[in-house]
Amino acid sequence: MIRAEEVTLNFSKLNGLLPVVVQHHQSRDVLMVGFMNEDAWAMTQEKGLVTFWSRERKVLWTKGETSGNVLRVKRMWTDCDNDTLLIEADPAGPTCHTGAPSCFFQEIGQ
């Protein structure tokens, strides 16, 4: 295991953003996907709460900052190219703004 401060993430792709997959640390359900810039990465490490960069509003936002449904970081993984993160988190309530536990609840049939 390497420490977060020892990881050099590759923010050079996607205009300085990294895709971040957030997974429930116990059930392994995928909760949501967002994007981090370097500031969001630093804030996530500092607070222990998943923080993203809003591509629409162009601001940092900590998941749950208004609802209280924060995502507490349990473990973090980077992919082999250091340009994507997987964060295992403990959700403090529903993750989706619809009130669903996960943003992935609409199955597409074939």
Secondary structure in CASP SS format (residue, H / E / C, confidence):
PFRMAT SS
TARGET T0000
AUTHOR 0000-0000-0000
METHOD secondary structure of the structure
MODEL  1
M C 1.00
I C 1.00
R C 1.00
A H 1.00
E H 1.00
E H 1.00
V C 1.00
T C 1.00
L C 1.00
N C 1.00
F C 1.00
S C 1.00
K C 1.00
L H 1.00
N H 1.00
G H 1.00
L C 1.00
L E 1.00
P E 1.00
V E 1.00
V E 1.00
V E 1.00
Q E 1.00
H E 1.00
H C 1.00
Q C 1.00
S C 1.00
R C 1.00
D C 1.00
V E 1.00
L E 1.00
M E 1.00
V E 1.00
G E 1.00
F E 1.00
M E 1.00
N C 1.00
E H 1.00
D H 1.00
A H 1.00
W H 1.00
A H 1.00
M H 1.00
T H 1.00
Q H 1.00
E H 1.00
K H 1.00
G C 1.00
L E 1.00
V C 1.00
T E 1.00
F E 1.00
W E 1.00
S E 1.00
R C 1.00
E C 1.00
R C 1.00
K C 1.00
V E 1.00
L E 1.00
W E 1.00
T E 1.00
K C 1.00
G C 1.00
E C 1.00
T C 1.00
S C 1.00
G C 1.00
N C 1.00
V C 1.00
L E 1.00
R E 1.00
V E 1.00
K E 1.00
R E 1.00
M E 1.00
W E 1.00
T E 1.00
D C 1.00
C C 1.00
D C 1.00
N C 1.00
D C 1.00
T C 1.00
L E 1.00
L E 1.00
I E 1.00
E E 1.00
A E 1.00
D E 1.00
P E 1.00
A C 1.00
G C 1.00
P C 1.00
T C 1.00
C C 1.00
H C 1.00
T C 1.00
G C 1.00
A C 1.00
P C 1.00
S C 1.00
C C 1.00
F C 1.00
F C 1.00
Q C 1.00
E C 1.00
I C 1.00
G C 1.00
Q C 1.00
END
